[in-house]
Amino acid sequence: MNIRKEKDSDIEEIWKVNAEAFETEAEANLINALRDSGISYISLIAEEGEEIVGHILFTPV
């Protein structure tokens, strides 16, 4: 497993991972909204081979 910063090319797969992780797509949509807001954040993905299997997003409170 590899942990790295997200790239623009990861955004669609990150959305899918988050949509699958929660009961609704609200959290996945919130992550996209936070990313689009311009707020400074750290977004890391976990990948196995070429597949994104996890995601974490840190934003200011």
mmCIF file of the N, C-alpha and C atoms, coordinates in Angstrom:
data_MODEL
# 
_entry.id   MODEL 
# 
loop_
_atom_site.group_PDB 
_atom_site.id 
_atom_site.type_symbol 
_atom_site.label_atom_id 
_atom_site.label_alt_id 
_atom_site.label_comp_id 
_atom_site.label_asym_id 
_atom_site.label_entity_id 
_atom_site.label_seq_id 
_atom_site.pdbx_PDB_ins_code 
_atom_site.Cartn_x 
_atom_site.Cartn_y 
_atom_site.Cartn_z 
_atom_site.occupancy 
_atom_site.B_iso_or_equiv 
_atom_site.pdbx_formal_charge 
_atom_site.auth_seq_id 
_atom_site.auth_comp_id 
_atom_site.auth_asym_id 
_atom_site.auth_atom_id 
_atom_site.pdbx_PDB_model_num 
ATOM 1   N N  . MET A 1 1  ? 0.855   -1.171 0.000   1.00 0.00 ? 1  MET A N  1 
ATOM 2   C CA . MET A 1 1  ? 0.000   0.000  0.000   1.00 0.00 ? 1  MET A CA 1 
ATOM 3   C C  . MET A 1 1  ? 0.901   1.233  0.000   1.00 0.00 ? 1  MET A C  1 
ATOM 4   N N  . ASN A 1 2  ? 0.499   2.226  -0.772  1.00 0.00 ? 2  ASN A N  1 
ATOM 5   C CA . ASN A 1 2  ? 1.225   3.480  -0.896  1.00 0.00 ? 2  ASN A CA 1 
ATOM 6   C C  . ASN A 1 2  ? 0.298   4.621  -0.480  1.00 0.00 ? 2  ASN A C  1 
ATOM 7   N N  . ILE A 1 3  ? 0.826   5.573  0.286   1.00 0.00 ? 3  ILE A N  1 
ATOM 8   C CA . ILE A 1 3  ? 0.088   6.776  0.670   1.00 0.00 ? 3  ILE A CA 1 
ATOM 9   C C  . ILE A 1 3  ? 0.752   7.956  -0.026  1.00 0.00 ? 3  ILE A C  1 
ATOM 10  N N  . ARG A 1 4  ? -0.065  8.794  -0.694  1.00 0.00 ? 4  ARG A N  1 
ATOM 11  C CA . ARG A 1 4  ? 0.495   9.960  -1.385  1.00 0.00 ? 4  ARG A CA 1 
ATOM 12  C C  . ARG A 1 4  ? -0.552  11.064 -1.453  1.00 0.00 ? 4  ARG A C  1 
ATOM 13  N N  . LYS A 1 5  ? -0.081  12.272 -1.833  1.00 0.00 ? 5  LYS A N  1 
ATOM 14  C CA . LYS A 1 5  ? -1.001  13.388 -2.039  1.00 0.00 ? 5  LYS A CA 1 
ATOM 15  C C  . LYS A 1 5  ? -1.876  13.114 -3.257  1.00 0.00 ? 5  LYS A C  1 
ATOM 16  N N  . GLU A 1 6  ? -3.103  13.620 -3.215  1.00 0.00 ? 6  GLU A N  1 
ATOM 17  C CA . GLU A 1 6  ? -3.985  13.471 -4.378  1.00 0.00 ? 6  GLU A CA 1 
ATOM 18  C C  . GLU A 1 6  ? -3.451  14.279 -5.552  1.00 0.00 ? 6  GLU A C  1 
ATOM 19  N N  . LYS A 1 7  ? -3.783  13.814 -6.737  1.00 0.00 ? 7  LYS A N  1 
ATOM 20  C CA . LYS A 1 7  ? -3.504  14.546 -7.976  1.00 0.00 ? 7  LYS A CA 1 
ATOM 21  C C  . LYS A 1 7  ? -4.846  14.866 -8.626  1.00 0.00 ? 7  LYS A C  1 
ATOM 22  N N  . ASP A 1 8  ? -4.844  15.851 -9.512  1.00 0.00 ? 8  ASP A N  1 
ATOM 23  C CA . ASP A 1 8  ? -6.086  16.201 -10.214 1.00 0.00 ? 8  ASP A CA 1 
ATOM 24  C C  . ASP A 1 8  ? -6.700  14.986 -10.900 1.00 0.00 ? 8  ASP A C  1 
ATOM 25  N N  . SER A 1 9  ? -5.871  14.111 -11.411 1.00 0.00 ? 9  SER A N  1 
ATOM 26  C CA . SER A 1 9  ? -6.374  12.936 -12.125 1.00 0.00 ? 9  SER A CA 1 
ATOM 27  C C  . SER A 1 9  ? -7.029  11.915 -11.189 1.00 0.00 ? 9  SER A C  1 
ATOM 28  N N  . ASP A 1 10 ? -6.895  12.089 -9.869  1.00 0.00 ? 10 ASP A N  1 
ATOM 29  C CA . ASP A 1 10 ? -7.484  11.167 -8.888  1.00 0.00 ? 10 ASP A CA 1 
ATOM 30  C C  . ASP A 1 10 ? -8.903  11.545 -8.480  1.00 0.00 ? 10 ASP A C  1 
ATOM 31  N N  . ILE A 1 11 ? -9.336  12.741 -8.792  1.00 0.00 ? 11 ILE A N  1 
ATOM 32  C CA . ILE A 1 11 ? -10.565 13.285 -8.202  1.00 0.00 ? 11 ILE A CA 1 
ATOM 33  C C  . ILE A 1 11 ? -11.790 12.398 -8.443  1.00 0.00 ? 11 ILE A C  1 
ATOM 34  N N  . GLU A 1 12 ? -11.960 11.892 -9.635  1.00 0.00 ? 12 GLU A N  1 
ATOM 35  C CA . GLU A 1 12 ? -13.127 11.035 -9.920  1.00 0.00 ? 12 GLU A CA 1 
ATOM 36  C C  . GLU A 1 12 ? -13.090 9.758  -9.087  1.00 0.00 ? 12 GLU A C  1 
ATOM 37  N N  . GLU A 1 13 ? -11.932 9.131  -8.987  1.00 0.00 ? 13 GLU A N  1 
ATOM 38  C CA . GLU A 1 13 ? -11.815 7.900  -8.198  1.00 0.00 ? 13 GLU A CA 1 
ATOM 39  C C  . GLU A 1 13 ? -11.974 8.182  -6.705  1.00 0.00 ? 13 GLU A C  1 
ATOM 40  N N  . ILE A 1 14 ? -11.474 9.323  -6.236  1.00 0.00 ? 14 ILE A N  1 
ATOM 41  C CA . ILE A 1 14 ? -11.659 9.710  -4.833  1.00 0.00 ? 14 ILE A CA 1 
ATOM 42  C C  . ILE A 1 14 ? -13.149 9.858  -4.537  1.00 0.00 ? 14 ILE A C  1 
ATOM 43  N N  . TRP A 1 15 ? -13.891 10.490 -5.455  1.00 0.00 ? 15 TRP A N  1 
ATOM 44  C CA . TRP A 1 15 ? -15.334 10.645 -5.260  1.00 0.00 ? 15 TRP A CA 1 
ATOM 45  C C  . TRP A 1 15 ? -15.989 9.265  -5.116  1.00 0.00 ? 15 TRP A C  1 
ATOM 46  N N  . LYS A 1 16 ? -15.614 8.326  -5.973  1.00 0.00 ? 16 LYS A N  1 
ATOM 47  C CA . LYS A 1 16 ? -16.198 6.978  -5.920  1.00 0.00 ? 16 LYS A CA 1 
ATOM 48  C C  . LYS A 1 16 ? -15.898 6.285  -4.596  1.00 0.00 ? 16 LYS A C  1 
ATOM 49  N N  . VAL A 1 17 ? -14.648 6.382  -4.130  1.00 0.00 ? 17 VAL A N  1 
ATOM 50  C CA . VAL A 1 17 ? -14.265 5.758  -2.859  1.00 0.00 ? 17 VAL A CA 1 
ATOM 51  C C  . VAL A 1 17 ? -15.104 6.326  -1.720  1.00 0.00 ? 17 VAL A C  1 
ATOM 52  N N  . ASN A 1 18 ? -15.254 7.646  -1.685  1.00 0.00 ? 18 ASN A N  1 
ATOM 53  C CA . ASN A 1 18 ? -16.030 8.270  -0.612  1.00 0.00 ? 18 ASN A CA 1 
ATOM 54  C C  . ASN A 1 18 ? -17.518 7.986  -0.740  1.00 0.00 ? 18 ASN A C  1 
ATOM 55  N N  . ALA A 1 19 ? -18.040 7.927  -1.941  1.00 0.00 ? 19 ALA A N  1 
ATOM 56  C CA . ALA A 1 19 ? -19.457 7.604  -2.129  1.00 0.00 ? 19 ALA A CA 1 
ATOM 57  C C  . ALA A 1 19 ? -19.753 6.183  -1.651  1.00 0.00 ? 19 ALA A C  1 
ATOM 58  N N  . GLU A 1 20 ? -18.823 5.265  -1.874  1.00 0.00 ? 20 GLU A N  1 
ATOM 59  C CA . GLU A 1 20 ? -19.009 3.884  -1.432  1.00 0.00 ? 20 GLU A CA 1 
ATOM 60  C C  . GLU A 1 20 ? -18.848 3.739  0.079   1.00 0.00 ? 20 GLU A C  1 
ATOM 61  N N  . ALA A 1 21 ? -18.093 4.629  0.698   1.00 0.00 ? 21 ALA A N  1 
ATOM 62  C CA . ALA A 1 21 ? -17.798 4.518  2.128   1.00 0.00 ? 21 ALA A CA 1 
ATOM 63  C C  . ALA A 1 21 ? -18.958 4.969  3.015   1.00 0.00 ? 21 ALA A C  1 
ATOM 64  N N  . PHE A 1 22 ? -19.872 5.769  2.481   1.00 0.00 ? 22 PHE A N  1 
ATOM 65  C CA . PHE A 1 22 ? -20.963 6.328  3.271   1.00 0.00 ? 22 PHE A CA 1 
ATOM 66  C C  . PHE A 1 22 ? -22.305 5.921  2.670   1.00 0.00 ? 22 PHE A C  1 
ATOM 67  N N  . GLU A 1 23 ? -23.367 6.077  3.454   1.00 0.00 ? 23 GLU A N  1 
ATOM 68  C CA . GLU A 1 23 ? -24.701 5.662  3.011   1.00 0.00 ? 23 GLU A CA 1 
ATOM 69  C C  . GLU A 1 23 ? -25.233 6.494  1.860   1.00 0.00 ? 23 GLU A C  1 
ATOM 70  N N  . THR A 1 24 ? -24.841 7.768  1.799   1.00 0.00 ? 24 THR A N  1 
ATOM 71  C CA . THR A 1 24 ? -25.289 8.636  0.711   1.00 0.00 ? 24 THR A CA 1 
ATOM 72  C C  . THR A 1 24 ? -24.069 9.255  0.037   1.00 0.00 ? 24 THR A C  1 
ATOM 73  N N  . GLU A 1 25 ? -24.307 9.985  -1.038  1.00 0.00 ? 25 GLU A N  1 
ATOM 74  C CA . GLU A 1 25 ? -23.223 10.656 -1.754  1.00 0.00 ? 25 GLU A CA 1 
ATOM 75  C C  . GLU A 1 25 ? -22.896 12.023 -1.146  1.00 0.00 ? 25 GLU A C  1 
ATOM 76  N N  . ALA A 1 26 ? -23.576 12.393 -0.062  1.00 0.00 ? 26 ALA A N  1 
ATOM 77  C CA . ALA A 1 26 ? -23.405 13.723 0.531   1.00 0.00 ? 26 ALA A CA 1 
ATOM 78  C C  . ALA A 1 26 ? -21.961 13.993 0.938   1.00 0.00 ? 26 ALA A C  1 
ATOM 79  N N  . GLU A 1 27 ? -21.307 13.017 1.553   1.00 0.00 ? 27 GLU A N  1 
ATOM 80  C CA . GLU A 1 27 ? -19.930 13.218 1.996   1.00 0.00 ? 27 GLU A CA 1 
ATOM 81  C C  . GLU A 1 27 ? -18.993 13.379 0.807   1.00 0.00 ? 27 GLU A C  1 
ATOM 82  N N  . ALA A 1 28 ? -19.181 12.577 -0.229  1.00 0.00 ? 28 ALA A N  1 
ATOM 83  C CA . ALA A 1 28 ? -18.352 12.687 -1.435  1.00 0.00 ? 28 ALA A CA 1 
ATOM 84  C C  . ALA A 1 28 ? -18.544 14.053 -2.083  1.00 0.00 ? 28 ALA A C  1 
ATOM 85  N N  . ASN A 1 29 ? -19.779 14.523 -2.113  1.00 0.00 ? 29 ASN A N  1 
ATOM 86  C CA . ASN A 1 29 ? -20.058 15.847 -2.676  1.00 0.00 ? 29 ASN A CA 1 
ATOM 87  C C  . ASN A 1 29 ? -19.467 16.958 -1.806  1.00 0.00 ? 29 ASN A C  1 
ATOM 88  N N  . LEU A 1 30 ? -19.505 16.781 -0.483  1.00 0.00 ? 30 LEU A N  1 
ATOM 89  C CA . LEU A 1 30 ? -18.914 17.762 0.428   1.00 0.00 ? 30 LEU A CA 1 
ATOM 90  C C  . LEU A 1 30 ? -17.409 17.879 0.192   1.00 0.00 ? 30 LEU A C  1 
ATOM 91  N N  . ILE A 1 31 ? -16.746 16.764 0.003   1.00 0.00 ? 31 ILE A N  1 
ATOM 92  C CA . ILE A 1 31 ? -15.303 16.788 -0.264  1.00 0.00 ? 31 ILE A CA 1 
ATOM 93  C C  . ILE A 1 31 ? -15.012 17.579 -1.531  1.00 0.00 ? 31 ILE A C  1 
ATOM 94  N N  . ASN A 1 32 ? -15.786 17.365 -2.567  1.00 0.00 ? 32 ASN A N  1 
ATOM 95  C CA . ASN A 1 32 ? -15.589 18.143 -3.800  1.00 0.00 ? 32 ASN A CA 1 
ATOM 96  C C  . ASN A 1 32 ? -15.845 19.625 -3.559  1.00 0.00 ? 32 ASN A C  1 
ATOM 97  N N  . ALA A 1 33 ? -16.872 19.950 -2.781  1.00 0.00 ? 33 ALA A N  1 
ATOM 98  C CA . ALA A 1 33 ? -17.177 21.357 -2.498  1.00 0.00 ? 33 ALA A CA 1 
ATOM 99  C C  . ALA A 1 33 ? -16.051 22.011 -1.700  1.00 0.00 ? 33 ALA A C  1 
ATOM 100 N N  . LEU A 1 34 ? -15.513 21.296 -0.720  1.00 0.00 ? 34 LEU A N  1 
ATOM 101 C CA . LEU A 1 34 ? -14.390 21.839 0.055   1.00 0.00 ? 34 LEU A CA 1 
ATOM 102 C C  . LEU A 1 34 ? -13.174 22.059 -0.837  1.00 0.00 ? 34 LEU A C  1 
ATOM 103 N N  . ARG A 1 35 ? -12.893 21.108 -1.711  1.00 0.00 ? 35 ARG A N  1 
ATOM 104 C CA . ARG A 1 35 ? -11.771 21.235 -2.635  1.00 0.00 ? 35 ARG A CA 1 
ATOM 105 C C  . ARG A 1 35 ? -11.980 22.445 -3.546  1.00 0.00 ? 35 ARG A C  1 
ATOM 106 N N  . ASP A 1 36 ? -13.189 22.626 -4.043  1.00 0.00 ? 36 ASP A N  1 
ATOM 107 C CA . ASP A 1 36 ? -13.496 23.718 -4.974  1.00 0.00 ? 36 ASP A CA 1 
ATOM 108 C C  . ASP A 1 36 ? -13.543 25.084 -4.294  1.00 0.00 ? 36 ASP A C  1 
ATOM 109 N N  . SER A 1 37 ? -13.690 25.106 -2.970  1.00 0.00 ? 37 SER A N  1 
ATOM 110 C CA . SER A 1 37 ? -13.829 26.375 -2.251  1.00 0.00 ? 37 SER A CA 1 
ATOM 111 C C  . SER A 1 37 ? -12.529 27.168 -2.178  1.00 0.00 ? 37 SER A C  1 
ATOM 112 N N  . GLY A 1 38 ? -11.421 26.523 -2.435  1.00 0.00 ? 38 GLY A N  1 
ATOM 113 C CA . GLY A 1 38 ? -10.137 27.209 -2.353  1.00 0.00 ? 38 GLY A CA 1 
ATOM 114 C C  . GLY A 1 38 ? -9.546  27.221 -0.959  1.00 0.00 ? 38 GLY A C  1 
ATOM 115 N N  . ILE A 1 39 ? -10.243 26.623 0.009   1.00 0.00 ? 39 ILE A N  1 
ATOM 116 C CA . ILE A 1 39 ? -9.711  26.515 1.366   1.00 0.00 ? 39 ILE A CA 1 
ATOM 117 C C  . ILE A 1 39 ? -8.474  25.618 1.318   1.00 0.00 ? 39 ILE A C  1 
ATOM 118 N N  . SER A 1 40 ? -7.447  26.013 2.041   1.00 0.00 ? 40 SER A N  1 
ATOM 119 C CA . SER A 1 40 ? -6.229  25.212 2.100   1.00 0.00 ? 40 SER A CA 1 
ATOM 120 C C  . SER A 1 40 ? -6.540  23.867 2.757   1.00 0.00 ? 40 SER A C  1 
ATOM 121 N N  . TYR A 1 41 ? -6.077  22.791 2.174   1.00 0.00 ? 41 TYR A N  1 
ATOM 122 C CA . TYR A 1 41 ? -6.356  21.464 2.699   1.00 0.00 ? 41 TYR A CA 1 
ATOM 123 C C  . TYR A 1 41 ? -5.219  20.508 2.362   1.00 0.00 ? 41 TYR A C  1 
ATOM 124 N N  . ILE A 1 42 ? -5.221  19.378 3.038   1.00 0.00 ? 42 ILE A N  1 
ATOM 125 C CA . ILE A 1 42 ? -4.320  18.273 2.717   1.00 0.00 ? 42 ILE A CA 1 
ATOM 126 C C  . ILE A 1 42 ? -5.214  17.100 2.363   1.00 0.00 ? 42 ILE A C  1 
ATOM 127 N N  . SER A 1 43 ? -4.978  16.507 1.214   1.00 0.00 ? 43 SER A N  1 
ATOM 128 C CA . SER A 1 43 ? -5.771  15.375 0.765   1.00 0.00 ? 43 SER A CA 1 
ATOM 129 C C  . SER A 1 43 ? -4.817  14.255 0.377   1.00 0.00 ? 43 SER A C  1 
ATOM 130 N N  . LEU A 1 44 ? -4.947  13.130 1.074   1.00 0.00 ? 44 LEU A N  1 
ATOM 131 C CA . LEU A 1 44 ? -4.079  11.983 0.831   1.00 0.00 ? 44 LEU A CA 1 
ATOM 132 C C  . LEU A 1 44 ? -4.912  10.796 0.375   1.00 0.00 ? 44 LEU A C  1 
ATOM 133 N N  . ILE A 1 45 ? -4.321  9.985  -0.479  1.00 0.00 ? 45 ILE A N  1 
ATOM 134 C CA . ILE A 1 45 ? -4.991  8.764  -0.916  1.00 0.00 ? 45 ILE A CA 1 
ATOM 135 C C  . ILE A 1 45 ? -4.122  7.560  -0.562  1.00 0.00 ? 45 ILE A C  1 
ATOM 136 N N  . ALA A 1 46 ? -4.787  6.440  -0.381  1.00 0.00 ? 46 ALA A N  1 
ATOM 137 C CA . ALA A 1 46 ? -4.114  5.155  -0.220  1.00 0.00 ? 46 ALA A CA 1 
ATOM 138 C C  . ALA A 1 46 ? -4.366  4.380  -1.501  1.00 0.00 ? 46 ALA A C  1 
ATOM 139 N N  . GLU A 1 47 ? -3.310  3.805  -2.045  1.00 0.00 ? 47 GLU A N  1 
ATOM 140 C CA . GLU A 1 47 ? -3.479  3.026  -3.269  1.00 0.00 ? 47 GLU A CA 1 
ATOM 141 C C  . GLU A 1 47 ? -2.770  1.689  -3.146  1.00 0.00 ? 47 GLU A C  1 
ATOM 142 N N  . GLU A 1 48 ? -3.381  0.701  -3.763  1.00 0.00 ? 48 GLU A N  1 
ATOM 143 C CA . GLU A 1 48 ? -2.780  -0.618 -3.906  1.00 0.00 ? 48 GLU A CA 1 
ATOM 144 C C  . GLU A 1 48 ? -2.627  -0.842 -5.392  1.00 0.00 ? 48 GLU A C  1 
ATOM 145 N N  . GLY A 1 49 ? -1.394  -0.905 -5.842  1.00 0.00 ? 49 GLY A N  1 
ATOM 146 C CA . GLY A 1 49 ? -1.153  -0.948 -7.277  1.00 0.00 ? 49 GLY A CA 1 
ATOM 147 C C  . GLY A 1 49 ? -1.611  0.369  -7.871  1.00 0.00 ? 49 GLY A C  1 
ATOM 148 N N  . GLU A 1 50 ? -2.484  0.298  -8.842  1.00 0.00 ? 50 GLU A N  1 
ATOM 149 C CA . GLU A 1 50 ? -3.020  1.501  -9.488  1.00 0.00 ? 50 GLU A CA 1 
ATOM 150 C C  . GLU A 1 50 ? -4.401  1.880  -8.963  1.00 0.00 ? 50 GLU A C  1 
ATOM 151 N N  . GLU A 1 51 ? -4.916  1.124  -7.980  1.00 0.00 ? 51 GLU A N  1 
ATOM 152 C CA . GLU A 1 51 ? -6.278  1.344  -7.481  1.00 0.00 ? 51 GLU A CA 1 
ATOM 153 C C  . GLU A 1 51 ? -6.282  2.185  -6.203  1.00 0.00 ? 51 GLU A C  1 
ATOM 154 N N  . ILE A 1 52 ? -7.100  3.230  -6.179  1.00 0.00 ? 52 ILE A N  1 
ATOM 155 C CA . ILE A 1 52 ? -7.281  4.040  -4.975  1.00 0.00 ? 52 ILE A CA 1 
ATOM 156 C C  . ILE A 1 52 ? -8.246  3.299  -4.059  1.00 0.00 ? 52 ILE A C  1 
ATOM 157 N N  . VAL A 1 53 ? -7.781  3.007  -2.839  1.00 0.00 ? 53 VAL A N  1 
ATOM 158 C CA . VAL A 1 53 ? -8.589  2.223  -1.903  1.00 0.00 ? 53 VAL A CA 1 
ATOM 159 C C  . VAL A 1 53 ? -8.960  2.996  -0.642  1.00 0.00 ? 53 VAL A C  1 
ATOM 160 N N  . GLY A 1 54 ? -8.450  4.217  -0.495  1.00 0.00 ? 54 GLY A N  1 
ATOM 161 C CA . GLY A 1 54 ? -8.773  5.018  0.677   1.00 0.00 ? 54 GLY A CA 1 
ATOM 162 C C  . GLY A 1 54 ? -8.456  6.478  0.451   1.00 0.00 ? 54 GLY A C  1 
ATOM 163 N N  . HIS A 1 55 ? -9.064  7.322  1.273   1.00 0.00 ? 55 HIS A N  1 
ATOM 164 C CA . HIS A 1 55 ? -8.878  8.770  1.134   1.00 0.00 ? 55 HIS A CA 1 
ATOM 165 C C  . HIS A 1 55 ? -9.087  9.432  2.480   1.00 0.00 ? 55 HIS A C  1 
ATOM 166 N N  . ILE A 1 56 ? -8.292  10.473 2.743   1.00 0.00 ? 56 ILE A N  1 
ATOM 167 C CA . ILE A 1 56 ? -8.486  11.303 3.926   1.00 0.00 ? 56 ILE A CA 1 
ATOM 168 C C  . ILE A 1 56 ? -8.255  12.754 3.536   1.00 0.00 ? 56 ILE A C  1 
ATOM 169 N N  . LEU A 1 57 ? -9.099  13.621 4.071   1.00 0.00 ? 57 LEU A N  1 
ATOM 170 C CA . LEU A 1 57 ? -9.025  15.051 3.777   1.00 0.00 ? 57 LEU A CA 1 
ATOM 171 C C  . LEU A 1 57 ? -8.935  15.817 5.088   1.00 0.00 ? 57 LEU A C  1 
ATOM 172 N N  . PHE A 1 58 ? -7.943  16.694 5.193   1.00 0.00 ? 58 PHE A N  1 
ATOM 173 C CA . PHE A 1 58 ? -7.779  17.566 6.350   1.00 0.00 ? 58 PHE A CA 1 
ATOM 174 C C  . PHE A 1 58 ? -8.068  18.991 5.910   1.00 0.00 ? 58 PHE A C  1 
ATOM 175 N N  . THR A 1 59 ? -8.943  19.688 6.638   1.00 0.00 ? 59 THR A N  1 
ATOM 176 C CA . THR A 1 59 ? -9.245  21.094 6.359   1.00 0.00 ? 59 THR A CA 1 
ATOM 177 C C  . THR A 1 59 ? -9.221  21.861 7.675   1.00 0.00 ? 59 THR A C  1 
ATOM 178 N N  . PRO A 1 60 ? -9.071  23.178 7.606   1.00 0.00 ? 60 PRO A N  1 
ATOM 179 C CA . PRO A 1 60 ? -9.148  23.965 8.842   1.00 0.00 ? 60 PRO A CA 1 
ATOM 180 C C  . PRO A 1 60 ? -10.550 23.874 9.443   1.00 0.00 ? 60 PRO A C  1 
ATOM 181 N N  . VAL A 1 61 ? -10.631 24.013 10.742  1.00 0.00 ? 61 VAL A N  1 
ATOM 182 C CA . VAL A 1 61 ? -11.940 23.992 11.405  1.00 0.00 ? 61 VAL A CA 1 
ATOM 183 C C  . VAL A 1 61 ? -12.476 25.395 11.544  1.00 0.00 ? 61 VAL A C  1 
# 
